[in-house]
Amino acid sequence: MNTKRQKLIKGIGVSSGIVRGSAFVVGDEVSLIVPRYEIEETEIVAELEKFERALVVAEETLGTICEEVRTKIGPREAEIFEAQIMLVRDPGFVTEVSGKIKSEKRNVEAVVADVVGRFAQMFRDVNDPLIQERANDVRDVGRRVLACLQSQSFEPLVFPDKIILVTPDLTPSTTARLDLSGVLAVVTELGGKASHAAILMRSLGIPAVVAKKATHRIQSGDLLILDGMSGKIFVHPSATVIAKYAQFEKDFHLDKKLLKTYLDCPAQTQDGVTIELLANIGKPSDAKAAVHFKADGIGLFRTEFGFFVCDQFPTVEEHCEIYAHLAVTMQPRDVIIRVFDIGSDKVPEYFQLAKEANPSLGLRGTRLLLRNPEVLRTQLSAILRVSADHHVSVLFPGIAGVEEIVGVKAILEEERNNLNLAGIAFNPDIKIGAMIELPSAAIMVEQILHEVDFLSLGTNDLTQYILGADRSSAEMVDHYRSIHPAVLKAIKQVIDCARAEGKPITVCGAMAGNPARVGLLVGLGARSLSVAPGVLLEIKRALRKVTIADAEKLANAVLKARTVQEIEALLDSAIK
């Protein structure tokens, strides 16, 4: 019998589903990867030696990275790693860890995680932005030392079975390394519906909620009911709530069962207009789900997520192996491969970038790749090789205007020439596309269309940049609205331009994967949508309830509206 008082936490639902389970709270990202246990007096020396070896390896690794950065990028960027080398051997850090191992008789991994967490918090508590930035360096060094201690920095991180993970944040690089097979649901303190972590949760079919100060309001072992639709979390739910949500869960699973009846139905509107339904995926194994739900192809393969689990940039051969495997799984369907979209909150540990005050407006996407052309060359060479035998296309992210497209096309042409000289086969007519997700690209879309074969319209970033509202911020959720009049006018303009040029355009992002927005997108002219495999059937069901005439009527009314509230009223009326 539940004797603890029920507590309701209201958050933001970012991945649908209803789950009941025990909380597993992770207070800081570095503690995700540490075992915790007591040691005997006779084991202290061995733990201290293990700590010293890890410091030596971490120092050597950082030294190598520092020299590579100094040579390839410049001395200023190398200063980041010089500072981290000093942190590895910081007397206060080394002394405190050694002392705690002796006095507390705990394993070195647990002690390092705790000390790093305390040091990082000390920096965060100082009211000086420059000193606060040092907290990130401390965490980076802590993760590196812990990786050396465990000698498995890129192995999947495993959690207990059937838990609800509660953690401050899940960056894409961390999420990619997690073994979430035993995780029923996820609660984070940071993020939003369009954050990269939320996108990954939806693609994995894991319910998720963003709730402020969740790690302080929930304790490991607490019984939770998590509602990924409403964003509600019940801590120690009452018998009444448990019974109520048991029925909700039953209804939810019944609806999922009913969705399966749409598996063999064509993706068409009620009046018979075919809409292409593609899948967004982050790793090749997701392709099996795309095939199962009968996606028309892969509209967006996020290549960066799969390589977060590596300790260096992949070789041409490693790229080829992954892309060929994906293409074989999807054949004869087409696969659109997006080159690395890294920067902002998506940075592999082995690719250190200078700290930026506003990463979302910093060096990322195609601009970053043009600054690091060898990374791009390797990936393009692999995509070209795979194109010899498979239906693949290449997509460039974060395009701001014609300059970036011209730049990457020049590198692509150089790689074509290199393969020709080497006698290596490829498809000389491989299709190339641009992601329209920046306001400048939406404005310059006619000129960009002259340089590419197709477009992919990313509604998440387009909304973020048009409205100046961080897609990952829970604080900005009321301002980050993809149905804002300015966003919808931009979407309409881009679709109209592409159709006028007779070139394919696919709409992707959270808006495309929202069944309640399908009618509006179709009315705006969208005839191709790319969504997470898990929502393909929901989108298909929504499509089959829409007619082109009604959708266009709705879109015309919406485009005349002046406020989000007016648009919401129109959409609610249409759904009813």
N, C-alpha and C positions, 0 to 999 in steps of 0.2 A: 504493500500500500504506500502511495506517495504521501509522505508527511511534510515535505518541504513546500513552502509557499510558491505559487506560480508567479512567474515574472514574464512580461511581454516586452520584447525588443522589436521596435519598428525600424526596418531598414529598406533597402531597395532590392527587389527581386531582379536578378540579372540572368538567371537560367532556370527555366520552369521545372516543376516537380515538387512532390510532397514526400518528406522523409522523416522518420522517427529513429533516433539513435543516440549514442553517448558522445559527448563532446571530447575532442582531443585538442587541447590548446597549445599552440606553439607561440611563445612570446616574442621571439625575434628570428629573423630569417636564418641567422647562422646556426641556431639551435635545431634547425630542421635535420641536420645530418649527424647529430652526436648521440652515441650510446651513453648511458649513465649507470655507473655501478661503483660499489665500494671496493677498495683494494686492501690487501694485507700489508703489514709493515714490511715484509720481505719483498714486496713488489714495487716499493717506492722508487728504488734505484733504477729499475727497468723503465718505469714511467718517465722518470727524469731524462734518461738516455733517449727514450723515444721522442720526447719533446725537443731535445737538442738536435737530433737527426732531422726532425721536421723543419726546424728553424734554418738549418744549413741548406736543405733542399729548396725551401721557400726563397731564401736569399739568393741562391744560385739561379733559380727560375726567373725571379724578378730582375736579376742582373742581365740575363740573356735578353729578356723582353726589352729592358731599358736600352741596351745597345742597338737592338733591331729598330726600335722606335727612333732613336737618335739618328740612325743611318737613313731610314726610309722616310721619316716625317720631319724630324728636326729636334734640336736640343731643348726647346721650350716644352714640347710634349713629353720628352724623356724625363723632365723634372718630376712628373707625377710619380714615376716609378722609383726615382731616387729617394723621394720622400717616403714611399712605402718600404723601401729597403731599410731606412732608418727606423721605421716603426717596428719592423720585425725584430730588431735588436734593441728596442727601447728598454733601458734598464728597469723602469718601473713595471713594464709588461712582463718581462722575463722573471724579475724577482717575485712579483705577485703570483704568477702561475706556479713557479717552483715552490713557493711558500705554502700555497693552498694544497698542492699535491701532498706535501709532507704533513701539514696540520689537519687537513680534512680527510686524508686517505681516500681520495676519489680519483677516478681515471682521468688521464690528462685531457682527453677530448672534452669531457664535461667542464673541467676547470677552465680550459681555453675559451670555450663558448661563453661561460659566465663572465670571465674577465673582459673579453672583447665587448660583450653586451654592456658591461658597466662603464668601460672606457668610452664607448660610442655615446652612451647616454650623457656622460659628463660633457662631451663636446656639444651635444644637442642642446643642453640646458644653458649654455653660455649665450648671452644676448649679443652675439656678434656673428653676422652671416659668414664671414671668412673662417672663423673658428668652427662654426656649425658644419661647414663643408668637410671638415676633417673627420666627422663622424662616418662619412661614406668611405674614406680611406681606411679607417680603422676596421670597418666591417669587411672591406675587400681583403685586407691583410688577414683578418680572422678567418675568412672562408678559405684563403689559400693555405694557411697553416693547418687548418682542420683537414683540408683535402690531402695534404702531405701526410698527416698523422694516420689517416685511414687508407691511404694509397688507393682510393677509389673515387676520386673526385667526379668522375663522369659515369658512375654506375647509377641506376635508378634508385631513388630514395624511397624506402618502403615504410608504410605506416601499418599500425594494427588493423585488423579486419573490422569492417562494419562500424566505422567511426564517422563523426561529422568533424571535419578539420576546421579549426578556428585559428586564424593567423592574421597579423597586421596587413600583409600584402603578399601577392604572388606575382612576381615579375615573370615575363615570358621565359627568361633563361632558367629560372627556378622551376617553373611549371613543367617545362619540357623534360626536366630530369626526375620528375616525381613518378613513382609507381602508384597510381591512384586506383588500382584495382580493388583495394579494400576500403576506399573512401566513398561513403554514401552521399555526402554533400559537402559544400565548402562555404565558410563564412569568412569574409575579409573585412578589414576596417577601411581600406582604400579601394577606389575604383568606381566604375559606373557601368551602365548597360553596354556601352560601346568600348570598354577597356579591353586590352588584349587578353587579359586573364579571363574575362567574361566570355569572350569569343571562344577561347579554348574550352571552357567549361561547357558551353553549349554544344560545341563540336563533339565533346566526349559524352554528352548526355548526362552530365552531373549537375543536379540542382545547386544553385548558388545564390547567396544573399550578401549584400554589402551593408554593414551596420557599424556605426561609429562606436569606438571604444569596446568592441566586442570582446577582446582578450581580457579586459578588466571586468566585464560584466558576466562572463561565462567562465566556469572552471572545468578542468578536465574531469570527466566522469559525470557531469550534469546530464540529465535526460533532456533532450531537445526534440521539439517538432519544428521543422523548417519548411516554410511555404515559399517556394521559389517564384510563385506568381505574384503574391501580394507583398512579399518582402518581410513577412512576420516570422519571428522566432519565439517560440514558447519555451521558457526554461522551467523545468519541473512542471509540465502541464497538468492541469487538474483532470480528474476522470471524465468530466463533461467534455473538455477540449479534446482529450484523447479519443473519445467515442465519435465526436464530431469530425475530427480529421481522419479517423479510420474510414468513415463514409466518403469523405472527400477523396482520399487516396484510392478507394475502391472505384469511385466514379472516374478518377483520372486514368486508372489503368484500363477501365472499360472503354474510355474514349480512345486510348492508344490502340486497343484491340479493334475498335471500329475503323480506325485509320487504315489498318492493314487491308481493308476492302478496296482501298484506292490504289493498291500497289500495281495492279495491272491496267488501271484506267489511264488513258492518254492525258497528258498535261494540256488541257484545252479549257477555254472559257465555255460558258453555258451555250453560247451560240456557235461553238465549233472552231474558234480561232486558236491555233496551236501556240503555246508559250514555251520556249526552251527553258528547261529547268536543269541547271548545272549545280555542282557541289563545290563548296569551299573546303579545303582540307589543309592540315598542317603537317601530316606525316603520311608516308605511303600506306601504312596499315589502315588509315581512314578510308582508303579507296575501296576496301571491301564493303564498308557500309554504303558508300556511294553506289556500288554495283547492286547491292542488296535492295536498296530503295529505288533502283532503276533511274539514276541520274542520267541525263543526256551526255554528260562528260564532266570534266573537271574545269570549272571556270576560274579557279584560283588555287594554285598550289603554293602555299607560303613556305618557301624553301628554308627560310632562316630558322624556323622552329625546330626542324629536325637536326640542325647542326649546333644547337645550343648544348647538346650532350657531348660534343667533341672537345678536345683540348687544343685544337688548332684548326685553321681553315682547311676544308676538305680538298683533296687532290682532284684532278680531272677524273681519274678512275673512280674515286668515291662518289663524285657527282653522277657519273654515267651509270653506275650500278643502281643508285636510287631512282633516277629518272627512268631508266629502262624497265626496272621492276614495276614502277607505277604505270608506265605506258602499257606493259603487257597485261596488268590487272584490268585496265580500263578498255583495252582494245575491243572493238574497232572505234571506240569513242575518242574524241579529241581531248588533249590535256594541255592546259595553259599553265606554263611554269613562270611564276613571278620571281625575278632575281632577288637577291637578298634585300629585304627592306629592314635595314638595321639603323639604329640611332634612337634617340629619345629613351623609351623604357625597354627597348629591345637591343641589347648589346651583349654579345657573347663575352664570357670572361677572358678569352684569349685575344680579344680585340679591344684594347684600351683606348678610350677617347678622352680628350681633354674635358674636364668638368665644365658644364654650361649652366648658366643661371636659369635659362628657360629651354630645356632640351627639346620640347615640342616644336620650338621655332629655331632649333639648331641644325647642325649638320646631320642629315639623315637621307635615307632612300637613294635615289639616283645621284643626287649631288655628292653624297658621301662616296658612292662607288666611283664616280668620275675623279674624286680626289685620291682614290685608292684603286687605280685601274687594273692592277694585277689580280686583285680579288675578282673583279668583274670579268677579266679575260678568261680566267680559269673556268668560271661558271658558264660563260657563253660558249667556250670551246666544247664543253661537255654537252650542252644542249644541242649544239650543231651536230655533234657526233651521233647523238641519240636520234636526231631527226632523220637520219639516213634510213631507218627502219621503222620509225614510229610516228604517229600523228601528234606532234608537239609544236607548241607555239611559245614565244617568249614575251613576257610582259614586264614593263619597266614602271616602278612605283615612284610616287612623289614627284611627278613631272610638273615643273612650274611654267614651262613655255617651250618654244621650239628649240632653244639652245641645247637643253639637256637631251632631247631626242636626237638631234643632229650629232651630238657628242657620242652617245652610246651606239648610234648606227655606224659611226666611223670605226669604233672599236670592233663592232660585230663584223664589219667588212674586212678589217685586218685579220681577224680570226678565220674568216672564210679563206682568205689568201694563204694563211699559214697551213690550213688543212689541205688546200689544193696542192701546195708545194710538197707536203708530206704524203700526198696520195691517199688521204683519208676521206672516205665518203661522207656526205652530208646532203641535206635538202637545200638546194640553192634558193628555193622560193619560200623558205620558212617564214611564217607570218609573225609580225611584231606588233605589239600593242602598247598603249600608254594608259596609265591609271589617271583618271581625272578625279583628283581629291583635294586640289588646291584652288582657291578662287581664281588665281591668275590663269590656271589651265582651263577653267570653265569659260573665262572671258576669251582666251586665245584658242578655243577648241577648233574653230574652222582652220586655222593655220596648222595646228597639230595634226588634224585629220589628213592633211596633204602629205604627212611624213610617215603615217602608220597604216596598218591594215585593219585594226579594230581598236575599240576602246573598252575599258572597264571603269565604271563609275562607282567610286568608293564613297558611299553615303556617310560613313562614320567620320572620316577626316574632313570631308567636305563640310559637314555640319559644324565640326569643331572650329575650323578656320574661318568660315563665313561668320559665325556667331561669336567668335572669340571666347568659346566656352570649352574648357578642358574636358575631353570625353572620358577621362579617367577619374575625374573629381566628383566625389559625392556631394560636395558643396555646390557644384554647378549644375546639378541634375535638373533644376527648375529652368535653367537657361539653355541647356543643351537639348534642343528640340528639333528633330529632323523634319517636323511638319511646319517649321517656321516659314512664313511666306517667302523670305529671301532664299532659303534653301530649295523650296519647291520650284521657284522660278528658275533657279540655276539648273536644277535637274531637267526641267522641261526644255530649257535652251540647249543643253548638251545633247539630249536625246533627239531633238528636232534637227540639230546640225548633223549628227551622225546619220540619221535616216535620209536626210537630203543628199548626203554624199554617197549613200548606198553602202555604208560600211557598218558592220555589226557593232552593237554596243550592248554590254551586259551590266545590269545594276547589281551590285553586291553590297554587303554591309548589313547591319542590324535591321534597317528599314526593309530590305528585300526579304529578310527572313521572318518578318512579322505578318501573320495572316491577316491582321486587321488593316494592313497597308497595301495589300496586293491589288485591290480594286483601284486605289488611287494611282499606283505605279503603272498599271495597265492603261488607265485613262490618260496618264501623262505620255504614253507612247512606248513604254517598255514592253519588249517582246522576248527578252531573255533575262532570267534572274539566276543568281548564283548564291546558294545558301548552305548552311551546315547540313550534312547528310541527315541528321536526326529530325529536321523540320521539313524535309522534302514532301512528305505525305500531307502535312498540315497545309503547306502552300498549295499543293495540288488540289486538296479539298476546297480551299478558299477560291481558287481559280475557277473551279467548276460551278461555282455559285454566282459568277460574275458574267455580265454581258458587256460587249465592247461599248454599246450605246450608253448603257447606264454608267459604265466606268468613265467614259469621256464627259458625260454630263456632270458627274461628280467632280472630275478634275477641273473643268471649266469654272464651276462654282467656287472651288477651293482657290483657284488662281486669282479670283476677284476679291477674296477675303483679305482683310488688312491685319488681322491678329491671329495668334495661335488659338485663342479661345474661340474665335469664329470658325476656324478650321476644325477644331475638335468637335464643335456642335454639328457641323456638316458631316463629319466622318461617323459620329455616333448615330446620327439619323440614318445614314446609309446602311450601317450595320444592322440597325433595328428593322 
